[in-house]
Amino acid sequence: MKRNCWRLLRVYLIWAAIIFILWLPIAVIVCGSFKPLIEFSDYPPHILPRRPTFQNYLALKNVPHLLDYLRNTIILMVGTTLGTLISSSLVAYPLARMRFRGRNFWFGTILATMMVPSCVTVIPQYILFSKLGWLNTFWPLIVPAWFAYPYNVFLFRQFYKTIPSSLDEAARIDGATEWQIFVKIIVPLSRPIFITIGLLSSIFWWNEFFLPLVFIQSEELKPLSVGIYSFARTLFRMRWDLVMAIASLMLIPPLLLFALGRRYITEGIKTTGLK
């Protein structure tokens, strides 16, 4: 009995340490958003503000291009999420529901591309988009999403395989085409995985920093993540108070999306492992 108690205590302590490590950066950002600028130079540093203030949030109205950053982030998030859902779901359908020669080979090829680090392909992409004249536009970020991301194809395929094949066979007997089967049977039954991938894609592109930094230089086209970085670099003195305030506001949409779709995310990810 005593051994079991110590084992449970170790488990709880490990999970408490993990939760602390994960939430510490968020606590630093949120608490820092209420600090006056002078407190960021205090030594030793402290997380909680000694003289809390809301002036950091009120001062955001003076940040140049802030509304442009927000608009651009929404455009990127919507464009890439739609592309991801449409393309990945279409690619996954024949891999899961249709029989043809080389199906496993093509699925294995798609999975193999997941092993290639995304940073390796940035230079070839930059050269290609430069020759197409797409640099400093949204196209290098939105267009690739319409060609199916391998991991999302994998998730869609695994979910599709949990749907009984008898539904397809009955629809074919009634004269339904593959497109009708996909639209009228598969898509309605796949709502959890559509919501899961849609939410994960939205959160990813809301936070994405590296790719917009590479392909976009115009201040009017930068998303929030890159805009904060550019804003901080242009100041004579690093305004950590304003940076923390903007970062705190950026935390709200992903947290809301996850809270609203948590049930679907759990169901979607859990179901993809059944087959």
N, C-alpha and C positions, 0 to 999 in steps of 0.2 A: 504493500500500500504506500509506504513512504517513498519507494523507488518510483512509483507511478506519479506521485505528487511532484517529485523533483524533475521528472521527465516533462510533465505538463508545464512546470515553471520555466524550464529551458525553452520550450516551444513558444510560450507567451513572451519571454524576454527577447527571443530572436525576432518574432513578429513585431514586437514593440520597437526594436532597433530599426527594422526595415521601414516601418511606418514613419518613424522619426526622421530617417535619412531622406525619405521621399517627400515629406512635407516641410522639411526645414527650408529649402529654397523658396517655397511658396510663402512661408511665414516671413522670411527675410524681405521678400518683395512687398508683401502687403503692409508689414510694419514700416518698411522704409518709405512707403508712399505717404506716410503721415509725419515723417521727420522733416524738420527744417534742414536746409542745405548744410548749415554749419555743423550739424551733428554727424554728418558722414565723415568728417575728418577727426572725430573723437578717437582717442586711444586710451585704454583698449576699446575696441569696437563693441557695440551693444545692439541687440535686435530691437528691443522695445524703445519707442521714442520717449524722450524725457519731456519734451514740450510738443505734444501732438498738435498738428495743424491740418486744416483742409485747404490751405492756400495752394498746395501743389496741384490739386485737382482744378481749382479755379483758374490757375495759371495756364492750364492746357489750352484755353481758348486762344492764347497767343502763340501757340506752336504752329509754324507755317506748314501748309499742305496736310494738316492732320486729317481733314475730311477727305482729301484726295487719297491719302493712305488707306482710310477705311473703305472708301468706294472701290479702290483697286483690289483690296483683299477680298471683298465680297464677290467681285467679278471673277477673280481667280478661283475662289472656292466653289462658286456655282458652276463655272465652265468646266473645271476639272472633275468635279463630282458627277455631273451629268455624263461626261465622256467616259468616266470610269464605269459607271453603272451600265450604260448602254453597251459599250464595247466588250467589257469583261463578261457580262451575262450572255451575250450573243456567242462569243468564242467558247464559253464553257458548255453551252447547250449541246452541240454535236459531240463534244468529248465525253459527255455524260449519258446522253439519251439516244445517240445514233451509233450504228455499227458500220464501220468502213475500214478499208485496209490502211494500216499505218496509224490508227488512232492512238495506240499506246506510245508509238514513237514520237508523234507530235506532242503528246502530253508530256512525255519525258523531256523533250527539247524545251518546252515552255518552263518546266521546273528547273532545268539546268541553267536557264538565264537568271534565275533567282540567286544563283551563287556568284554572279558577277557583281562586284561592288558598284554602286551607282556612280561613285566619283570617277571610276575608270572611264566611263562613257561621256563624261562632261566635255572633254577636249574635242573628240569627234563631233559631238553635238554642236559645240560652239562653232567649229569650222563649217559644218553643214548649214546651220542657221545664219551664219554670216554670209555665205554665198547666196542664200535665199533672200537676204535682206530683212530678216526677221529680228535681228538684234534690236534691243530697246523697244520691244513690243510684247504683248501678252502671248503671242503665238508659240514661242518656244516652251512655254509652261502649259498652255492649254492643249495644243495639238497632240503631244505624246499621250495624254490621258485618253484620247479617243482611239488608241491602238492597243488597249487592254494591258493592264499591269499583271504580270504573271501570278503574283500572290493572290490577287482578287479573282483571277480565273480559277485558281486552285480552290478557293473558298466556295465559289459558285458551283463548280463541278461537284465537289463533295456534298454540297447541300442538295443539288439536283438528283444525285444518286440515292438519296433517302426517300424520294417520291416514288410511289409504286409504279412500276412499268405498265401495269394493267390499264392505267388511265390513258397512256399513249396508245396502246393497242386498241382500246375501245374507240378512241377518237379516230384512229386510222380506218377502222372498219366502217365508221360513219361517214368517211370521205373527207376528213379534215386534213389539211396540208400541214407540213412541219411548222410553218409560220403560225398557223392558227393554233396548233398544239402549244407552241411556245407562249403565245400571247394570252390565250384563253385558259390554259391549264397550268403551265409551269410558273409563269410570272405571278398569278394570284396566290399560288401555294408557297411562293418563295419570298413572301413579304419580310420575314425576319432577317434573311441574309441581305436583301436589298437595303433594309434600314440599317443593318450593321455596317455594311461596307460604305453606305452613304454617310453615316455619322463619322466613321473612322477617316474617310477621305476628307470630309469637311474639316475635321479637327487637324488633320495633317497639314492641309494647305492653309489653314488659318495661322499655323505656327511656322510654316516653312520659311527658312531664311537663306539657305545656301544657293538654291537655283535662281531665285529672284535677284540675289546679289550678283550672280554671274552674268545674267542675260539682260538686266534692266539697269540703266544708268540715269534715266530722266527722273527728276524728283516727282513729277506729276504722275508717273506710272508705278512708283514703288509701293509695295504693300506695307502694312503696319510694321512687321518685324524688321524689314530693311530700313523703313523710314525712321524708326527709333534710333537705329545705329547711325544713320546719316545725320540725324539731328544732333546726336551727342557728339559726333566728330566735328561738326561745324562750329561748336561753341568754344569760346576762349577758355572757359572753365567747365569741366564736366558737371552737368546738372543732373546729379543722381536723383534728386528729389523728383524732377519731372519724368525722368526715365522710369523710376519705380512706379509713379502714378499711372503712366501709360501702360506699363507692363501689368499692373494690377487690373486695369480695365480689360486688358486682353485675356486675362484668365477667366472672365465671366462667361463668354459664349461657349468655350469648350466644356466648362463645368456644367452649364445648363444643358448642352446637347447630350453629354454623357448621362446626366441625371434623368433626362426625359427618355433616353433610349437604352438605359441600362438593361432592362428586361430583354429587349430585342437583341442587344449585343451578346448577352449571356446565352440566350437561346440559339442565336445564329452560330456562334463559335462552337457551342456544345454539339449542335447537330451535325456540323461538318466533320466531326470525328467518328460518326456512327459507321461509316463505310469507307 
